[in-house]
Amino acid sequence: MITIILIIHVILAICIICAVLLQKSEGGGLGIGGSSSAGGGFMTARGTANFMTKLTAFLGACFFLTSIILALLSNQNSSSISKEVEKSIETNSPKEPSVPIGN
């Protein structure tokens, strides 16, 4: 289960990187279609920017959700460090203090 979610998490990270890099800083998005005249192309610059913004927000929300799921699943499978340290101290420390008997 963790492996599948981790793979989805990595794919989402790559998709977020690609979506952010495809956006222009001026808000032009991909700029598909060239001009913004009536019937001038597939999508206007504003429509592309809105789509890329919504896509990035959706991918970010999914990434956040998979991060929370992975944190919850990893918490169930492993014990905390403090418990491990307490166990090692209990096993390594003697139960009764040694007192020198003969002087």
Secondary structure as UniProt FT lines:
FT   HELIX           2..22
FT   TURN            25..26
FT   TURN            29..30
FT   TURN            32..33
FT   TURN            38..39
FT   HELIX           45..77
FT   HELIX           81..92
//
